[in-house]
């Protein structure tokens, strides 16, 4: 997998991140990546969200690593449809009250 990423001129940090997450899922199930299927990947994703409470960027790095693995290194037809990305929750912007605006202007 790392060699496939080097051939595509991917950054070393990306290679490290993707291989870390693929290794993590392999250790989680105690199996080689080629023996892991879509249902196990879903279980791993739920574990990352519910138990590990990882950030959405870490979650999406794991997804990208798995998608790369199952698209280029160990091609599988189910990969793109079965490994969804996580969406970051949308945050509303902070709105100042009238008194706060007046204090800012006075400074």
N, C-alpha and C positions, 0 to 999 in steps of 0.2 A: 504494500500500500504506500509506504513512504517513497519507494522508487517511482511508482506511478505519479505521485505528486511532484517529485523532483523533475520528472520528464516534462510535466506541465508548468514548470518554473514557478511553483507555489512557494510562498515565503516559509522560511524555517519555522517561524512561530505558528503558522497555520498547520504545517506538518506535525509539529509537536502536539498541538491541540487536538487535531483529528485523531492521531494515533493514540493519544491518552484516553480519549473517550471510547474508542473502539476496544482498547485493552480493558477499560473499565466494565463495559458490558460483557465482555468475554469472561472476566473474573466473576462478575455478578452471577452468571449462569453456570460457570465452571465448564464452559464449552468453547470450542473454536468458533470464530465468527461465521464460518461457512455453514455451521450447524444451527445457527440462530435464525428463527423465522419471524414473520410480521407480528404474531401474537406475543412473542417474547419481547420484541422491541417495544410494543405497546406497554407491556408490563414494566419494562425498564423506564420508559418515559413517565409512567404514573409514579414509580418509585422516586424518580428524580424530583418530581413536583411535590408529591405528598409527604414523603419521608425525608428526603434530603433537603427539600425546600431550596433548591438551587435557583440562581438568578435566571431570567429569561435568556440572557446572552449565553450563559453556560449551556442551557437547554438547547438552544439553537446551534451552538458549536457541536454538540453531540449529534444532533440531527444532520448537520452538514457532513460530519465525519462518516456517519452511517450511510448517508446517501452517496457519498463519494465511493466508499467501500463497495456498496452493492450496485453501483452504476459502472464503475471502471475496473476495479480490482477483481471482484467476484460478481459479475453481472447477474442481476435478478430482474425479472419483469415487473414484480410487484413493488419495487422500491419507491418510486415517486408517489404513487397513490397511497401507500401504506405508512409512510413516515412523515407525519405533518410537523410543520414548524409551530412554535408557540408565538402568541401575540402578546406584546407588552400591554399592560393595562394603560388606558388613556388617562392622563391627569389633566384636570382643569387648571388654567392659569390662575395665579394669585391676583385677586382684584383688591385694590386698596379702597378703603372707605373714604368718605369726604374729609373727615378730620385728619386722616393720615396724609392725604394729598396736600392739605393746607400746611401741615408740619413740614413736609418735604420742600414745598415752595418757600417757606419762611427761612429755611436753612440756606 
